[in-house]
C-alpha cells in the first residue's frame, strides 16, 4: 500500500522549493531565454537538488527507514556501458535524421558563435573549430557524464530512489508511468516560468518535454527496478544531459527547439519508444516468472 503521508511530504517539499526558487528567480529578472547568465543557470542547478531534499526528509522522518534504501549502490557494472550505448544510439539516430532531412551540421561553428553576438559581439573561438569540436566531443562523451553525476543524483535520489519505490505497490508499470509523469510536471515549472530549454516556445515546448521525460522516466524506472541502483539512474540522467547540451547542440544550431535537439519532437518520439519498450519488457518478464512458477508447481 502506498504511504500517502510520505508521498505527500516528498511532493510538497520538492515542488514547494522548486516553485519558490523559480518565482524568486523570475522576480529578480533571471531568465533562461536566449543565452542565459551564469546566475540563471545556477537556479536550475540548485533546483536539481530539491528532489533529494524531499526524499531524504520523507525517508528519514516519515517512513523512518535508512537512507541506504534510497538505492545508494553502484549496481551491476555491466549495465553502465549498456545504458550509455542506448542513450548514445538514441542521439545518433536523432541527429542522423536531422542531418538527412532538416539541416546539416556547421563544422565551422559560426552558427554556434552567432548565439553570443547579442551579449559578446566580438567574441571569437579560442581555438580553431576542429580543435573545439574535438574538445567538446571529449567533454560530451567522457567528461560531462562524470562531472554531472552529483547534480543528476540530486534529482535521481528523489525520482527513482524515493518516488518510484513509493509507487511500487500500485504495480511496476503504473509506478514507472506515474513517476515519469510527475518528473515531467516538475520540469514544466521551469519551462513555463523561466523559459528553460525552449525559450519563447515555452507552451508547446512544455508539452513536448512532458512526453520526452515521461517516456525516458519509464525506461529509467524499468532499469531501476532491474538494478535498484540510484547511482546508475544518476549516470543515465547525466549521460542524457551531457548529450543534450553538448557537442550535438553545438554542431546543429537551430532556433526551433521544438524539432531539433534531444528534447525536440524527434527526441520525444525516441524516448516514448524507450518507454513502450520498458512496458513490454516488464510484462514479458512478469509472464515469464508466472510460467516458471506454474511449472514448478
SERO-4910 file (N, C-alpha, C, O; in steps of 0.05 Angstrom, whole numbers):
BEGIN
 pado doro    nc1    nc2    nc3   cac1   cac2   cac3    cc1    cc2    cc3    oc1    oc2    oc3
  Unk    A     17    -24      0      0      0      0     18     25      0     37     27     15
  Unk    A     10     44    -16     26     69    -18     23     85      8      1     89     18
  Unk    A     46     94     19     46    110     43     40    139     34     58    154     25
  Unk    A     15    147     36      7    173     26     21    196     40     27    217     28
  Unk    A     25    193     66     37    215     82     66    220     72     74    243     68
  Unk    A     81    198     67    108    201     58    109    213     30    125    230     23
  Unk    A     90    204     13     89    213    -15     82    243    -16     94    258    -31
  Unk    A     62    251      0     54    279      1     77    297     12     81    319      2
  Unk    A     91    286     32    114    301     43    135    306     22    145    328     19
  Unk    A    142    285      7    162    287    -14    153    307    -35    169    325    -43
  Unk    A    129    305    -45    119    322    -67    117    351    -58    124    369    -72
  Unk    A    107    355    -33    104    382    -23    131    397    -20    133    420    -28
  Unk    A    150    383     -9    177    395     -6    190    400    -33    200    422    -38
  Unk    A    189    380    -50    203    382    -76    190    404    -94    205    421   -104
  Unk    A    164    403    -96    151    423   -113    150    451    -99    152    471   -113
  Unk    A    147    451    -73    147    476    -58    173    491    -61    173    515    -66
  Unk    A    195    477    -57    221    490    -60    226    499    -89    237    521    -94
  Unk    A    217    483   -108    222    490   -136    206    514   -145    216    532   -157
  Unk    A    180    514   -138    163    537   -144    174    563   -132    175    584   -145
  Unk    A    182    561   -107    193    584    -93    218    594   -107    221    619   -111
  Unk    A    236    576   -114    261    584   -127    257    597   -154    269    618   -160
  Unk    A    239    585   -171    236    596   -198    220    623   -197    225    640   -213
  Unk    A    201    625   -178    187    651   -176    205    673   -166    203    696   -176
  Unk    A    222    667   -147    241    687   -137    260    695   -160    266    718   -164
  Unk    A    269    675   -175    287    680   -198    273    698   -218    285    716   -229
  Unk    A    248    692   -224    232    708   -243    230    737   -233    233    756   -248
  Unk    A    224    740   -207    221    766   -195    247    782   -197    246    807   -201
  Unk    A    269    768   -194    296    781   -196    305    787   -224    326    798   -229
  Unk    A    289    778   -244    295    783   -272    312    762   -285    322    766   -307
  Unk    A    315    739   -272    330    717   -285    313    704   -307    289    701   -304
  Unk    A    326    696   -328    312    682   -350    331    662   -363    355    665   -362
  Unk    A    319    642   -375    334    622   -389    329    624   -419    337    606   -435
  Unk    A    316    646   -428    311    651   -456    337    663   -468    350    680   -456
  Unk    A    344    653   -492    368    663   -506    393    651   -493    394    627   -489
  Unk    A    412    668   -488    437    660   -475    435    666   -446    439    690   -438
  Unk    A    429    647   -428    425    653   -400    451    660   -386    472    650   -393
  Unk    A    448    677   -366    472    684   -349    479    661   -331    463    642   -328
  Unk    A    502    662   -320    511    641   -301    493    639   -277    488    617   -266
  Unk    A    481    662   -269    464    662   -246    437    648   -252    427    633   -235
  Unk    A    427    652   -276    403    638   -284    407    608   -286    390    592   -278
  Unk    A    430    600   -295    437    571   -297    440    559   -269    434    536   -265
  Unk    A    450    575   -250    453    565   -223    426    560   -210    425    542   -192
  Unk    A    406    574   -218    379    568   -208    370    540   -215    360    525   -198
  Unk    A    374    533   -240    368    506   -249    385    485   -235    375    464   -227
  Unk    A    410    491   -232    428    472   -218    418    468   -189    418    445   -179
  Unk    A    411    490   -176    401    487   -148    375    471   -147    372    455   -128
  Unk    A    357    475   -166    332    460   -166    336    430   -168    319    415   -159
  Unk    A    358    422   -180    363    393   -184    368    379   -157    366    354   -156
  Unk    A    373    394   -136    378    381   -110    352    380    -93    352    367    -72
  Unk    A    331    394   -101    307    394    -85    294    367    -83    284    360    -61
  Unk    A    293    350   -104    281    323   -101    296    307    -80    284    291    -66
  Unk    A    323    310    -79    338    295    -59    331    304    -31    329    288    -12
  Unk    A    327    330    -27    320    341     -1    293    330      8    289    321     30
  Unk    A    273    330    -11    247    319     -5    248    290      2    235    280     20
  Unk    A    264    275    -13    266    246     -9    279    239     17    269    222     32
  Unk    A    300    253     24    314    247     49    296    253     73    296    238     92
  Unk    A    282    276     72    264    283     95    242    262     97    236    253    119
  Unk    A    229    255     75    207    236     75    217    208     84    203    195    100
  Unk    A    240    200     75    251    174     82    259    172    111    253    153    125
  Unk    A    272    193    121    283    193    148    263    199    169    263    186    190
  Unk    A    245    218    164    227    228    186    198    219    183    183    220    202
  Unk    A    190    210    159    163    200    156    163    169    155    149    156    171
  Unk    A    178    158    137    179    128    136    197    117    157    194     94    165
  Unk    A    216    133    167    235    125    188    251    100    178    254     81    193
  Unk    A    260    101    154    276     80    142    304     90    136    308    114    133
  Unk    A    323     72    135    351     80    130    354     93    102    340     84     83
  Unk    A    371    113    100    375    126     74    387    108     53    383    113     29
  Unk    A    401     87     61    413     69     42    392     55     25    398     45      3
  Unk    A    367     54     34    345     42     19    336     59     -5    319     51    -20
  Unk    A    348     83     -7    342    100    -30    358     92    -54    358    106    -75
  Unk    A    372     70    -52    387     60    -75    416     69    -77    427     70    -99
  Unk    A    428     75    -55    456     84    -55    475     61    -59    489     52    -41
  Unk    A    475     50    -83    493     29    -90    500     31   -120    484     41   -136
  Unk    A    523     22   -127    532     24   -155    517      5   -174    511     12   -196
  Unk    A    510    -19   -164    495    -38   -180    513    -53   -199    537    -55   -195
  Unk    A    501    -65   -219    516    -81   -238    533    -64   -256    523    -47   -271
  Unk    A    559    -68   -255    577    -52   -272    572    -56   -302    576    -38   -318
  Unk    A    563    -80   -309    558    -86   -337    535    -69   -349    533    -65   -373
  Unk    A    518    -58   -331    496    -42   -341    505    -14   -350    491     -2   -367
  Unk    A    527     -4   -340    535     23   -346    542     27   -376    531     46   -388
  Unk    A    558     10   -388    563     13   -417    538      8   -433    535     19   -455
  Unk    A    520     -9   -423    496    -15   -438    477      9   -440    468     16   -462
  Unk    A    472     22   -417    455     45   -418    468     68   -432    454     84   -445
  Unk    A    494     71   -429    509     92   -444    505     88   -474    500    107   -488
  Unk    A    508     63   -483    505     57   -511    477     63   -521    474     73   -544
  Unk    A    457     57   -505    429     62   -513    424     92   -517    412    100   -536
  Unk    A    433    107   -498    429    136   -499    444    148   -523    434    165   -537
  Unk    A    469    139   -526    485    149   -549    472    142   -575    471    159   -593
  Unk    A    462    118   -578    449    109   -602    424    126   -608    418    133   -630
  Unk    A    409    133   -587    386    149   -590    393    177   -601    379    187   -618
  Unk    A    415    189   -592    423    215   -602    434    213   -630    430    231   -646
  Unk    A    448    191   -636    458    187   -663    435    185   -683    435    197   -704
  Unk    A    414    169   -676    391    166   -693    377    194   -697    369    201   -719
  Unk    A    374    208   -675    361    234   -675    375    253   -695    362    264   -712
  Unk    A    401    256   -691    415    276   -707    422    266   -735    426    282   -753
  Unk    A    422    240   -739    424    229   -766    400    237   -783    402    244   -806
  Unk    A    376    235   -770    351    244   -783    352    274   -789    344    282   -810
  Unk    A    361    289   -769    363    318   -773    381    325   -796    375    341   -813
  Unk    A    404    312   -797    424    316   -818    412    309   -846    417    323   -865
  Unk    A    397    287   -847    387    277   -872    364    294   -883    361    298   -907
  Unk    A    347    304   -865    322    316   -874    317    345   -866    300    359   -877
  Unk    A    332    356   -846    326    382   -836    349    402   -840    345    423   -852
  Unk    A    372    396   -830    395    415   -832    421    399   -830    422    377   -819
  Unk    A    442    412   -840    468    400   -838    484    412   -815    479    434   -807
  Unk    A    503    397   -804    519    408   -782    537    430   -792    546    430   -815
  Unk    A    542    449   -774    560    471   -781    587    466   -768    592    472   -744
  Unk    A    605    454   -783    632    447   -772    650    471   -769    672    469   -758
  Unk    A    641    494   -779    657    519   -775    650    531   -748    665    548   -737
  Unk    A    628    523   -736    618    533   -710    609    562   -711    606    575   -691
  Unk    A    605    572   -736    597    600   -739    569    604   -727    564    624   -713
  Unk    A    551    585   -732    524    587   -721    524    587   -691    509    601   -678
  Unk    A    541    570   -680    544    568   -651    553    594   -639    542    603   -619
  Unk    A    572    607   -651    583    632   -641    563    655   -645    563    674   -629
  Unk    A    546    654   -665    527    675   -670    507    678   -647    495    699   -643
  Unk    A    503    656   -632    485    657   -609    494    677   -588    477    687   -573
  Unk    A    520    682   -587    530    700   -567    534    729   -577    545    746   -562
  Unk    A    526    734   -601    531    761   -613    517    783   -598    527    806   -597
  Unk    A    494    777   -587    479    798   -573    493    807   -547    491    830   -539
  Unk    A    507    788   -534    520    795   -508    550    800   -512    562    815   -496
  Unk    A    562    787   -531    590    790   -537    595    792   -567    602    773   -580
  Unk    A    590    816   -578    591    820   -607    617    811   -620    617    801   -643
  Unk    A    639    815   -607    665    810   -619    678    783   -609    702    779   -612
  Unk    A    661    767   -598    671    741   -587    680    723   -610    666    719   -630
  Unk    A    703    710   -606    713    692   -626    721    665   -613    723    664   -588
  Unk    A    724    645   -629    732    619   -619    760    620   -607    778    632   -619
  Unk    A    764    609   -583    790    610   -571    810    591   -584    834    594   -581
  Unk    A    799    571   -599    816    552   -613    804    548   -641    781    556   -646
  Unk    A    819    537   -660    808    530   -686    783    512   -683    781    497   -664
  Unk    A    765    514   -702    739    500   -699    743    470   -695    730    458   -678
  Unk    A    761    457   -710    765    428   -707    775    421   -680    767    400   -669
  Unk    A    792    438   -667    801    432   -640    779    436   -620    777    420   -601
  Unk    A    762    455   -624    739    459   -607    720    436   -608    709    427   -588
  Unk    A    716    425   -632    698    402   -636    709    378   -622    694    363   -608
  Unk    A    735    373   -624    748    351   -610    745    354   -580    738    335   -566
  Unk    A    750    378   -570    749    383   -541    721    380   -530    717    367   -509
  Unk    A    701    391   -545    673    388   -536    663    360   -539    645    351   -523
  Unk    A    672    345   -558    665    317   -561    675    301   -537    660    284   -526
  Unk    A    699    307   -529    711    293   -506    695    300   -481    690    282   -464
  Unk    A    687    325   -478    671    333   -455    643    320   -455    634    310   -435
  Unk    A    631    319   -479    604    307   -481    604    277   -475    587    268   -460
  Unk    A    623    263   -486    622    234   -484    638    222   -460    634    199   -453
  Unk    A    655    238   -448    672    228   -426    669    246   -401    662    237   -380
  Unk    A    676    272   -404    678    289   -381    651    296   -368    648    291   -344
  Unk    A    632    306   -384    607    315   -373    591    293   -359    580    298   -337
  Unk    A    590    268   -369    575    247   -355    587    242   -327    572    234   -309
  Unk    A    612    247   -323    625    244   -296    619    269   -279    611    266   -256
  Unk    A    625    292   -290    622    317   -275    593    323   -267    588    335   -246
  Unk    A    574    314   -284    546    320   -279    533    300   -260    509    302   -254
  Unk    A    548    280   -251    536    259   -234    524    270   -208    502    260   -200
  Unk    A    537    289   -195    527    298   -169    500    312   -172    481    305   -158
  Unk    A    497    333   -190    470    344   -193    449    325   -204    426    326   -197
  Unk    A    458    306   -221    439    286   -231    429    268   -209    406    261   -208
  Unk    A    447    261   -190    439    245   -167    420    261   -149    403    250   -136
  Unk    A    424    288   -149    405    304   -134    377    300   -142    358    299   -125
  Unk    A    372    297   -168    345    291   -178    338    261   -173    317    255   -164
  Unk    A    357    244   -180    350    215   -181    346    203   -153    331    184   -151
  Unk    A    358    214   -132    352    205   -105    322    209   -100    309    193    -86
  Unk    A    311    231   -111    282    236   -108    265    219   -126    247    205   -117
  Unk    A    270    221   -153    252    209   -172    253    179   -173    233    166   -172
  Unk    A    277    168   -175    280    139   -176    284    127   -148    273    106   -142
  Unk    A    301    140   -131    307    129   -105    284    128    -86    281    109    -71
  Unk    A    267    149    -87    245    150    -68    218    146    -82    202    128    -75
  Unk    A    212    163   -102    185    163   -114    177    137   -127    155    127   -123
  Unk    A    195    126   -142    189    101   -157    182     78   -138    161     66   -142
  Unk    A    198     72   -118    191     50    -99    167     58    -82    152     40    -73
  Unk    A    163     84    -77    139     92    -62    113     85    -77     93     80    -65
  Unk    A    115     86   -104     91     80   -120     90     50   -128     71     42   -141
  Unk    A    110     35   -122    112      7   -130     88    -10   -121     81    -28   -136
  Unk    A     76     -5    -98     52    -20    -91     30    -20   -111     13    -37   -112
  Unk    A     30      1   -129     10      3   -150     16    -16   -173     -1    -19   -191
  Unk    A     40    -28   -173     49    -44   -195     72    -30   -209     72     -5   -210
  Unk    A     90    -45   -221    114    -33   -233    107    -14   -256    118      8   -258
  Unk    A     89    -22   -273     83     -6   -297     70     21   -289     77     42   -299
  Unk    A     51     20   -270     38     44   -261     59     62   -246     58     86   -249
  Unk    A     76     50   -231     97     65   -217    116     79   -237    123    102   -233
  Unk    A    123     64   -258    141     76   -278    127     99   -292    140    120   -297
  Unk    A    102     95   -299     87    116   -314     82    141   -296     88    163   -305
  Unk    A     73    137   -272     66    159   -254     91    174   -246     92    199   -245
  Unk    A    113    160   -240    138    174   -232    149    189   -255    159    211   -251
  Unk    A    147    178   -279    156    193   -303    140    218   -308    150    239   -315
  Unk    A    113    216   -304     96    239   -308    100    261   -287    101    285   -294
  Unk    A    104    253   -262    109    272   -241    136    286   -246    138    310   -242
  Unk    A    156    271   -254    182    282   -261    179    303   -283    191    324   -283
  Unk    A    162    296   -303    157    314   -325    143    340   -317    151    362   -326
  Unk    A    123    337   -300    109    361   -290    127    380   -274    126    404   -277
  Unk    A    145    368   -259    165    384   -244    182    401   -262    186    424   -256
  Unk    A    191    390   -285    206    406   -304    189    428   -317    200    449   -324
  Unk    A    163    423   -319    146    443   -332    147    470   -319    144    490   -332
  Unk    A    151    470   -292    152    495   -277    174    513   -288    169    537   -292
  Unk    A    197    502   -292    220    518   -302    217    526   -331    226    547   -340
  Unk    A    203    509   -346    198    516   -375    179    539   -378    185    558   -392
  Unk    A    156    538   -364    136    559   -366    143    585   -353    136    606   -362
  Unk    A    157    583   -330    164    608   -315    190    621   -324    191    645   -326
  Unk    A    210    605   -330    236    616   -336    244    612   -365    265    623   -374
  Unk    A    229    596   -381    236    591   -408    258    570   -412    272    570   -432
  Unk    A    260    553   -392    280    531   -394    278    515   -419    256    506   -426
  Unk    A    300    510   -433    302    491   -455    290    501   -481    301    497   -503
  Unk    A    266    514   -480    252    521   -505    250    551   -510    239    560   -530
  Unk    A    259    567   -491    258    596   -495    230    607   -498    213    602   -480
  Unk    A    225    621   -520    199    633   -524    178    613   -534    155    621   -538
  Unk    A    186    589   -539    167    568   -547    159    551   -523    157    526   -525
  Unk    A    155    564   -501    152    550   -475    127    532   -474    129    509   -465
  Unk    A    104    541   -484     80    525   -481     81    499   -497     78    478   -486
  Unk    A     86    501   -524     88    475   -539    113    459   -529    113    435   -530
  Unk    A    133    474   -520    157    460   -510    151    444   -485    161    422   -482
  Unk    A    134    455   -468    126    441   -443    112    415   -450    116    395   -436
  Unk    A     95    415   -471     81    391   -479    100    370   -489     99    347   -482
  Unk    A    118    379   -507    139    361   -518    156    349   -496    163    326   -495
  Unk    A    164    367   -478    182    358   -456    168    338   -438    180    320   -428
  Unk    A    142    343   -433    126    324   -417    127    296   -429    132    276   -415
  Unk    A    123    294   -455    124    268   -469    152    256   -468    156    232   -463
  Unk    A    172    273   -472    200    264   -472    208    252   -445    218    230   -444
  Unk    A    203    268   -424    212    260   -398    195    236   -387    205    219   -373
  Unk    A    169    235   -394    153    213   -386    163    187   -398    167    167   -383
  Unk    A    169    187   -424    180    163   -437    207    155   -426    212    132   -420
  Unk    A    225    175   -423    251    170   -412    249    160   -383    263    141   -375
  Unk    A    231    172   -368    228    164   -340    217    135   -337    225    121   -319
  Unk    A    200    127   -355    190     99   -355    213     79   -360    215     59   -346
  Unk    A    230     86   -379    253     68   -385    272     68   -361    282     47   -354
  Unk    A    277     91   -350    295     92   -327    283     78   -303    298     66   -287
  Unk    A    257     79   -300    244     64   -279    247     34   -283    252     19   -263
  Unk    A    245     24   -307    250     -4   -313    278    -12   -305    283    -33   -293
  Unk    A    298      4   -313    326     -1   -306    330     -1   -276    344    -18   -265
  Unk    A    316     17   -262    319     19   -233    307     -6   -220    320    -18   -202
  Unk    A    285    -15   -229    273    -40   -218    291    -64   -223    291    -82   -207
  Unk    A    305    -64   -245    324    -86   -251    348    -86   -232    358   -107   -225
  Unk    A    357    -62   -225    382    -60   -210    380    -49   -182    397    -54   -165
  Unk    A    358    -34   -177    354    -20   -151    378     -1   -145    385      3   -122
  Unk    A    389     10   -166    413     27   -163    406     56   -172    401     61   -195
  Unk    A    405     74   -152    400    102   -158    425    115   -170    423    134   -185
  Unk    A    448    103   -164    473    113   -176    473    109   -206    481    126   -221
  Unk    A    463     86   -214    461     80   -243    441     99   -256    445    109   -278
  Unk    A    419    105   -242    399    124   -252    412    151   -255    406    165   -275
  Unk    A    428    159   -236    442    185   -238    461    185   -262    464    206   -275
  Unk    A    474    163   -268    491    161   -291    476    164   -317    484    178   -335
  Unk    A    453    151   -319    436    153   -342    428    182   -346    430    193   -368
  Unk    A    418    195   -325    410    223   -326    433    241   -335    429    259   -351
  Unk    A    456    236   -324    480    252   -330    488    249   -360    495    268   -373
  Unk    A    488    224   -370    495    219   -398    475    232   -416    483    244   -437
  Unk    A    450    230   -410    429    243   -427    433    273   -428    433    285   -450
  Unk    A    437    286   -405    441    315   -404    467    323   -419    467    343   -433
  Unk    A    488    307   -416    513    313   -430    509    313   -460    520    331   -474
  Unk    A    495    294   -470    489    293   -499    470    314   -508    472    325   -530
  Unk    A    451    321   -491    430    340   -498    442    368   -500    434    384   -518
  Unk    A    461    375   -483    472    402   -483    501    403   -493    514    424   -491
  Unk    A    511    381   -504    539    380   -512    544    385   -541    533    404   -553
  Unk    A    561    368   -553    571    373   -580    549    373   -601    551    387   -621
  Unk    A    528    357   -597    506    356   -617    493    384   -620    489    394   -642
  Unk    A    487    397   -597    475    424   -598    494    445   -608    486    466   -618
  Unk    A    520    439   -607    540    458   -617    542    457   -647    546    477   -660
  Unk    A    538    433   -658    540    429   -687    514    435   -702    514    445   -724
  Unk    A    492    429   -689    465    432   -701    451    455   -686    436    449   -668
  Unk    A    456    479   -694    444    503   -680    418    510   -695    419    517   -719
  Unk    A    396    509   -681    370    516   -693    354    533   -674    354    528   -649
  Unk    A    340    552   -684    322    569   -667    297    554   -660    282    561   -642
  Unk    A    291    532   -675    267    516   -670    273    492   -652    279    471   -662
  Unk    A    272    497   -626    278    475   -607    257    454   -606    260    433   -594
  Unk    A    234    460   -619    212    440   -619    218    417   -637    206    396   -634
  Unk    A    235    421   -656    242    399   -675    270    389   -670    274    365   -666
  Unk    A    289    407   -671    318    399   -670    327    398   -641    323    418   -626
  Unk    A    339    376   -633    350    374   -606    342    349   -592    323    335   -601
  Unk    A    355    343   -571    350    318   -556    322    317   -544    311    296   -538
  Unk    A    311    341   -538    284    343   -526    264    356   -545    244    367   -537
  Unk    A    270    355   -571    251    363   -592    233    341   -599    231    320   -585
  Unk    A    219    344   -621    199    324   -630    211    297   -634    201    276   -626
  Unk    A    234    296   -648    247    270   -654    256    257   -628    253    233   -624
  Unk    A    268    273   -610    276    262   -584    253    252   -568    255    231   -555
  Unk    A    230    266   -569    206    257   -555    196    230   -565    190    212   -549
  Unk    A    196    227   -591    187    201   -603    206    179   -594    197    157   -587
  Unk    A    232    184   -595    251    163   -588    249    156   -558    250    132   -551
  Unk    A    244    176   -541    241    170   -512    215    155   -507    214    137   -490
  Unk    A    194    161   -522    169    146   -519    172    118   -528    160     99   -516
  Unk    A    188    113   -549    194     86   -558    208     71   -535    201     47   -530
  Unk    A    227     84   -522    240     71   -499    221     64   -477    222     43   -465
  Unk    A    202     83   -472    182     78   -451    164     54   -458    158     38   -440
  Unk    A    155     53   -483    138     30   -491    154      4   -490    144    -16   -481
  Unk    A    179      5   -498    197    -19   -495    199    -28   -466    199    -52   -461
  Unk    A    201     -9   -448    203    -15   -420    178    -29   -410    180    -49   -394
  Unk    A    155    -20   -418    130    -32   -410    128    -61   -421    121    -79   -407
  Unk    A    136    -64   -446    137    -91   -459    155   -110   -443    147   -133   -438
  Unk    A    178   -100   -435    197   -117   -420    186   -125   -393    189   -148   -384
  Unk    A    173   -106   -379    162   -112   -353    140   -134   -356    139   -152   -340
  Unk    A    123   -130   -376    102   -150   -380    113   -177   -387    104   -198   -377
  Unk    A    133   -178   -405    145   -203   -414    159   -217   -391    156   -241   -388
  Unk    A    173   -202   -375    187   -214   -352    167   -224   -331    172   -245   -318
  Unk    A    145   -209   -327    125   -218   -308    112   -244   -317    107   -262   -301
  Unk    A    105   -246   -343     93   -270   -354    113   -293   -352    104   -316   -347
  Unk    A    138   -288   -357    159   -309   -355    161   -320   -327    164   -344   -323
  Unk    A    159   -302   -307    161   -310   -279    136   -327   -272    138   -346   -257
  Unk    A    113   -319   -282     88   -334   -276     89   -362   -288     81   -381   -275
  Unk    A    100   -364   -313    102   -391   -325    122   -408   -310    117   -432   -306
  Unk    A    144   -396   -300    164   -411   -285    152   -421   -258    156   -443   -250
  Unk    A    136   -403   -246    123   -411   -220    104   -433   -225    102   -452   -209
  Unk    A     88   -431   -247     68   -452   -253     82   -479   -259     73   -500   -250
  Unk    A    105   -478   -273    120   -502   -280    130   -516   -255    131   -540   -253
  Unk    A    139   -500   -235    149   -511   -211    128   -525   -194    133   -545   -180
  Unk    A    103   -515   -197     81   -528   -182     73   -554   -195     55   -568   -185
***
